[in-house]
Amino acid sequence: MEILGGLVLAIVFTAGLVDLIRVFRFWLLKPLCYPPIVVQLLLENEEECEYQLRAAVERIRWMGAPSTLRVQCINPGQNPQIQAVIHRFAARYRFIEE
């Protein structure tokens, strides 16, 4: 019975040691700084631009990423209505760039 208990104890100890080494290796190899995440939105349709911006903001909140987040809004037609929506969102959320 003592041999069986010793064998179970050795297996549990080995599994714990392997897991400890895995966690330590992961901690050693993690990046020191996280690269910035940049989301580019191509806003061509003035009816859907506010919806696209709201969706991007909600996804960024949902991700909860530890790195720097930026949303770059691209307005290829230089539409003034789209520019007004972008400006309103940029004033509210600091990670949105015009």
C-alpha positions in Angstrom: 0.0 0.0 0.0 2.9 2.3 0.7 4.3 1.7 -2.8 1.0 2.7 -4.3 0.7 5.9 -2.2 4.3 6.8 -3.1 3.6 6.2 -6.8 0.5 8.4 -6.7 2.5 11.1 -4.8 5.3 11.0 -7.3 2.9 11.3 -10.3 1.1 14.3 -8.6 4.5 15.9 -7.8 5.7 15.5 -11.3 2.6 17.0 -12.8 2.8 19.9 -10.4 6.5 20.5 -11.3 5.8 20.3 -15.0 3.0 22.9 -14.6 5.2 25.1 -12.5 7.9 25.0 -15.2 5.4 25.8 -17.9 4.1 28.8 -16.0 7.6 30.1 -15.3 8.6 29.7 -19.0 5.5 31.6 -20.1 6.3 34.4 -17.6 9.9 34.6 -18.9 8.8 34.7 -22.6 6.0 37.2 -22.3 6.5 40.5 -24.1 7.7 43.5 -22.1 5.5 45.9 -24.0 2.5 45.2 -26.1 2.4 46.5 -29.7 -0.4 49.0 -30.4 -3.6 47.8 -32.0 -4.7 50.0 -34.9 -8.2 49.6 -36.4 -8.8 51.4 -39.7 -12.4 52.2 -40.7 -13.2 53.1 -44.2 -16.3 55.3 -43.9 -17.9 55.7 -47.3 -21.6 55.6 -46.5 -22.9 58.5 -44.4 -25.9 56.5 -43.2 -23.8 53.7 -41.8 -20.7 55.6 -40.5 -22.1 56.2 -37.1 -23.1 52.5 -36.8 -19.6 51.4 -37.8 -18.0 53.7 -35.3 -20.2 52.5 -32.5 -19.5 48.9 -33.4 -15.8 49.5 -33.4 -16.0 51.2 -30.0 -18.0 48.4 -28.5 -15.6 45.8 -29.9 -12.6 47.6 -28.4 -14.4 47.8 -25.0 -15.2 44.1 -25.2 -11.6 43.1 -26.0 -10.2 44.8 -23.0 -6.7 44.6 -24.6 -3.8 45.8 -22.4 -2.1 47.5 -25.3 -2.6 50.9 -26.9 -5.7 51.1 -29.0 -6.3 53.4 -31.9 -9.1 53.7 -34.4 -8.2 55.5 -37.6 -11.2 56.8 -39.6 -10.7 57.1 -43.3 -13.0 59.4 -45.2 -12.1 58.9 -48.9 -14.7 61.3 -50.3 -14.1 64.0 -47.6 -17.8 64.0 -47.0 -18.7 66.8 -44.4 -21.4 64.8 -42.7 -19.0 61.9 -42.1 -16.4 64.3 -40.9 -18.9 65.7 -38.4 -19.7 62.3 -37.1 -16.0 61.4 -36.8 -15.3 64.7 -35.0 -18.1 64.1 -32.5 -16.8 60.6 -31.7 -13.2 61.8 -31.5 -14.2 64.4 -28.9 -15.9 61.6 -26.8 -13.4 58.8 -27.2 -9.7 59.7 -27.1 -8.5 56.7 -29.1 -10.4 57.7 -32.3 -8.3 59.6 -34.8 -9.6 61.7 -37.6 
